[in-house]
Amino acid sequence: MAGAITLIYGIATYLIFLGSFLYAIGFVGNFVVPKSIDSGVAGSPVEALVVNVLLLGLFAAQHSIMARPAFKRWWTRHVPEPAERSTYVLLASLVLLLLYWQWRPMPEPVWTIVDPFWVTVINGVFWLGWGILLISTFLINHFELFGLRQVFAGLHRKELPAPVFRTPLFYKWVRHPLYVGFLLAFWATPSMTWGHLLFSVGTTGYILLGIFLEERDLVAMFGDQYRAYRRQVGMLIPWRKVAG
């Protein structure tokens, strides 16, 4: 019974994540969704800046703290281990939904590109970023990343195999293609406002911090194997050094 409840919890969490992910595309791209990064009535610039920075800080703190191995070891004393990843995904999704809801528009333009050719190119880069992001999640096991594999294993009382270091497709040329996808999607816009710029700068800062913390954990997990990989493959800019 406990395994079945955990499975239902994991599936429900995944659906909430999926909704928040799809909403993110419209939120950043300013289309379809009822509340986007630039929609709404602009209020006080100071209030908007403070609220938006706090929202971005909450997002970064939740992701950075809960993703650390030490926190996971503590957290699994209080939640079933198969539900640990799903709980992380649920809280991340809820923080994102809060950000969408409470985000304050700062609509003054920083740059505006009107040439149809370049608008098409930039919008193409925007969609390329989301595509790279989605494909990258499947390259590293999409369903484990978002907790479904763990809850199914818990239902059948199976242990997941130990992590294996792999570099499929994009990972042969860049160490963090998932973050590359985010950066392309967040920065590629023909109409950059101050609010969008704040969002892009804030998330870029979090990504760089996340990479630092994540690579420290990966070195601890895989040792010299990951150190060699780090020397041979670019972090965010694709390049590959042939091992001599």
C-alpha positions as CSV (number, residue, x, y, z in Angstrom):
1,M,0.0,0.0,0.0
2,A,2.8,2.4,0.9
3,G,4.5,1.7,-2.5
4,A,1.2,2.4,-4.3
5,I,0.7,5.7,-2.5
6,T,4.2,6.7,-3.2
7,L,3.7,5.9,-6.9
8,I,0.5,8.0,-7.1
9,Y,2.4,10.8,-5.4
10,G,5.3,10.5,-7.8
11,I,3.0,10.5,-10.9
12,A,1.0,13.5,-9.5
13,T,4.3,15.4,-8.8
14,Y,5.5,14.7,-12.4
15,L,2.3,16.1,-13.9
16,I,2.6,19.2,-11.8
17,F,6.2,19.5,-13.0
18,L,5.2,19.0,-16.6
19,G,2.6,21.8,-16.3
20,S,5.1,24.2,-14.7
21,F,7.7,23.4,-17.4
22,L,5.2,24.0,-20.3
23,Y,4.1,27.2,-18.6
24,A,7.7,28.3,-18.4
25,I,8.0,28.3,-22.2
26,G,5.0,30.7,-22.5
27,F,6.1,32.7,-19.4
28,V,9.5,33.5,-20.8
29,G,8.3,33.8,-24.4
30,N,5.3,36.0,-23.7
31,F,2.7,34.0,-25.4
32,V,-0.4,31.8,-24.7
33,V,-0.2,31.8,-20.9
34,P,-2.3,34.3,-18.9
35,K,0.6,35.7,-16.9
36,S,4.0,36.1,-18.6
37,I,7.3,37.8,-17.8
38,D,6.2,41.1,-19.3
39,S,2.4,41.0,-18.9
40,G,0.4,42.9,-16.3
41,V,0.3,46.5,-15.0
42,A,3.7,47.9,-14.1
43,G,3.9,49.2,-10.5
44,S,6.8,50.7,-8.6
45,P,10.1,49.8,-10.1
46,V,11.7,49.5,-6.7
47,E,8.9,47.1,-5.5
48,A,9.2,45.1,-8.7
49,L,13.0,44.8,-8.3
50,V,12.8,43.7,-4.7
51,V,10.0,41.2,-5.2
52,N,11.5,39.7,-8.3
53,V,15.0,39.4,-6.7
54,L,13.4,37.6,-3.7
55,L,11.5,35.2,-6.0
56,L,14.7,34.4,-7.9
57,G,16.6,34.0,-4.7
58,L,14.0,31.6,-3.3
59,F,14.2,29.5,-6.5
60,A,18.0,29.4,-6.4
61,A,18.1,28.5,-2.7
62,Q,15.5,25.7,-3.0
63,H,17.3,24.1,-5.9
64,S,20.8,24.5,-4.5
65,I,20.2,23.3,-1.0
66,M,17.8,20.4,-1.7
67,A,20.1,19.0,-4.5
68,R,23.1,18.5,-2.2
69,P,23.9,15.0,-1.1
70,A,24.2,16.0,2.6
71,F,20.7,17.4,2.5
72,K,19.4,14.3,0.7
73,R,20.8,12.1,3.5
74,W,19.1,14.2,6.1
75,W,15.8,14.5,4.1
76,T,15.5,10.8,3.7
77,R,15.2,10.4,7.4
78,H,11.9,12.1,7.2
79,V,10.5,11.1,3.8
80,P,10.6,7.6,2.1
81,E,13.7,7.3,0.0
82,P,11.7,6.5,-3.2
83,A,9.8,9.8,-2.7
84,E,12.8,12.0,-2.1
85,R,13.3,13.0,-5.7
86,S,9.6,13.5,-6.3
87,T,9.4,15.8,-3.2
88,Y,12.3,17.8,-4.6
89,V,10.6,18.1,-7.9
90,L,7.3,19.1,-6.3
91,L,8.8,21.8,-4.2
92,A,10.8,23.1,-7.2
93,S,7.6,23.2,-9.3
94,L,5.6,25.0,-6.5
95,V,8.4,27.6,-6.2
96,L,8.2,28.1,-10.0
97,L,4.4,28.5,-9.9
98,L,4.8,31.1,-7.1
99,L,7.3,33.0,-9.3
100,Y,4.9,33.0,-12.2
101,W,2.1,34.2,-10.0
102,Q,4.0,36.9,-8.1
103,W,6.4,38.1,-10.8
104,R,6.2,41.9,-11.2
105,P,6.6,43.2,-14.8
106,M,9.3,45.7,-15.6
107,P,8.3,46.5,-19.2
108,E,10.8,49.2,-20.1
109,P,12.7,48.0,-23.2
110,V,16.5,47.3,-23.1
111,W,16.6,46.3,-26.8
112,T,14.0,45.7,-29.5
113,I,14.7,44.0,-32.8
114,V,12.1,44.5,-35.5
115,D,13.9,43.2,-38.6
116,P,11.8,40.1,-39.6
117,F,14.9,38.0,-40.5
118,W,16.6,38.5,-37.1
119,V,13.4,38.1,-35.2
120,T,13.0,34.7,-36.9
121,V,16.6,33.8,-36.1
122,I,16.3,34.8,-32.4
123,N,13.0,33.0,-32.0
124,G,14.6,29.9,-33.6
125,V,17.4,30.1,-31.0
126,F,14.7,30.3,-28.3
127,W,13.0,27.1,-29.4
128,L,16.4,25.5,-30.0
129,G,17.2,26.1,-26.3
130,W,14.0,24.4,-25.1
131,G,14.7,21.5,-27.5
132,I,18.3,21.0,-26.2
133,L,17.0,21.2,-22.7
134,L,14.3,18.5,-23.2
135,I,16.5,16.2,-25.2
136,S,19.3,16.5,-22.5
137,T,16.9,15.3,-19.8
138,F,16.2,12.1,-21.7
139,L,20.0,11.6,-22.4
140,I,20.6,11.4,-18.6
141,N,17.4,9.5,-17.9
142,H,14.4,11.9,-17.8
143,F,12.2,9.7,-15.6
144,E,14.9,9.3,-13.0
145,L,15.7,13.1,-13.0
146,F,12.0,13.8,-12.2
147,G,11.4,11.0,-9.7
148,L,9.3,8.5,-11.6
149,R,11.9,5.8,-11.8
150,Q,12.4,5.9,-8.1
151,V,8.7,5.6,-7.2
152,F,8.3,2.6,-9.6
153,A,11.3,1.0,-8.1
154,G,9.9,1.6,-4.6
155,L,6.6,-0.1,-5.7
156,H,8.5,-3.2,-6.7
157,R,10.9,-2.9,-3.7
158,K,13.9,-2.8,-6.1
159,E,17.2,-0.9,-5.5
160,L,18.2,1.4,-8.3
161,P,21.6,0.6,-9.7
162,A,24.6,2.8,-8.7
163,P,25.2,5.8,-11.0
164,V,27.4,5.2,-14.0
165,F,29.4,7.9,-15.6
166,R,28.2,8.4,-19.3
167,T,28.6,11.1,-21.9
168,P,25.8,10.5,-24.5
169,L,25.4,12.8,-27.5
170,F,25.5,16.4,-26.4
171,Y,27.6,15.4,-23.3
172,K,30.5,14.6,-25.6
173,W,30.9,18.2,-26.5
174,V,29.6,20.2,-23.5
175,R,29.4,19.1,-19.9
176,H,26.1,20.8,-19.1
177,P,23.9,20.9,-22.2
178,L,20.8,21.1,-20.0
179,Y,22.0,24.5,-18.7
180,V,23.0,25.5,-22.2
181,G,19.4,25.0,-23.2
182,F,18.1,27.1,-20.4
183,L,20.6,30.0,-21.3
184,L,19.6,30.0,-24.9
185,A,15.9,30.0,-24.0
186,F,16.2,32.7,-21.4
187,W,18.4,35.1,-23.4
188,A,17.0,34.7,-26.9
189,T,14.3,37.3,-27.3
190,P,13.8,40.1,-29.9
191,S,12.3,42.3,-27.2
192,M,14.3,42.4,-24.0
193,T,12.7,44.3,-21.2
194,W,14.3,45.2,-17.8
195,G,12.2,42.5,-16.2
196,H,13.3,39.9,-18.7
197,L,16.9,41.0,-18.3
198,L,16.7,40.7,-14.5
199,F,15.2,37.2,-14.9
200,S,18.0,36.2,-17.4
201,V,20.8,37.6,-15.3
202,G,19.4,36.0,-12.1
203,T,19.0,32.6,-13.6
204,T,22.4,32.8,-15.2
205,G,23.9,33.5,-11.9
206,Y,22.1,30.5,-10.4
207,I,23.2,28.3,-13.2
208,L,26.9,29.2,-12.7
209,L,26.5,28.5,-8.9
210,G,24.7,25.3,-9.7
211,I,27.4,24.1,-12.0
212,F,30.1,24.8,-9.3
213,L,28.2,22.8,-6.7
214,E,27.1,20.0,-9.1
215,E,30.7,19.5,-10.4
216,R,32.0,19.3,-6.8
217,D,29.5,16.5,-6.2
218,L,30.3,14.8,-9.4
219,V,34.1,14.8,-8.6
220,A,33.2,13.3,-5.2
221,M,31.1,10.6,-6.9
222,F,33.3,9.8,-10.0
223,G,36.8,11.0,-9.0
224,D,39.5,11.1,-11.6
225,Q,37.0,10.0,-14.3
226,Y,35.1,13.2,-14.0
227,R,38.3,15.3,-13.6
228,A,39.5,14.0,-16.9
229,Y,36.2,14.7,-18.5
230,R,36.2,18.3,-17.2
231,R,39.7,18.8,-18.7
232,Q,38.6,17.5,-22.1
233,V,35.1,18.9,-22.6
234,G,33.8,22.5,-22.4
235,M,31.5,23.6,-19.5
236,L,28.9,25.6,-21.5
237,I,30.6,26.4,-24.8
238,P,30.9,23.2,-26.9
239,W,34.5,22.0,-27.5
240,R,36.2,18.7,-27.1
241,K,39.9,18.1,-26.5
242,V,41.2,14.9,-27.8
243,A,43.0,13.0,-25.0
244,G,46.7,12.6,-25.7
